[in-house]
Amino acid sequence: GLLKKHDAFETDLAVHRENCADVCRAGEKLISEENHHADAIAARCKGLQSKIDSLASLAAKRKQGLV
């Protein structure tokens, strides 16, 4: 049961990872257009990517514990 729930979580995570990538692409576009908040946008994109990578890593560890 837990493994099935975890698989559903991983599916949701994949969707969220793609949404985060879309947000970062939009941020990169703003940065390339020399938006006056370019530094803040870059920092937020980096933080977002770091958090999603961390979550994916923790999910992989959790799955190893379930198998």
WOVENSUL-V266941 format. One record per residue. N is the residue number from 1. RES is the residue in one letter. SS is DSSP state (hx for helix, st for strand, lp for the rest). Layout:
N | RES | SS
N | RES | SS
//
This chain:
1 | G | lp
2 | L | hx
3 | L | hx
4 | K | hx
5 | K | hx
6 | H | hx
7 | D | hx
8 | A | hx
9 | F | hx
10 | E | hx
11 | T | hx
12 | D | hx
13 | L | hx
14 | A | hx
15 | V | hx
16 | H | hx
17 | R | hx
18 | E | hx
19 | N | hx
20 | C | hx
21 | A | hx
22 | D | hx
23 | V | hx
24 | C | hx
25 | R | hx
26 | A | hx
27 | G | hx
28 | E | hx
29 | K | hx
30 | L | hx
31 | I | hx
32 | S | hx
33 | E | lp
34 | E | lp
35 | N | lp
36 | H | lp
37 | H | lp
38 | A | hx
39 | D | hx
40 | A | hx
41 | I | hx
42 | A | hx
43 | A | hx
44 | R | hx
45 | C | hx
46 | K | hx
47 | G | hx
48 | L | hx
49 | Q | hx
50 | S | hx
51 | K | hx
52 | I | hx
53 | D | hx
54 | S | hx
55 | L | hx
56 | A | hx
57 | S | hx
58 | L | hx
59 | A | hx
60 | A | hx
61 | K | hx
62 | R | hx
63 | K | hx
64 | Q | hx
65 | G | hx
66 | L | hx
67 | V | lp
//
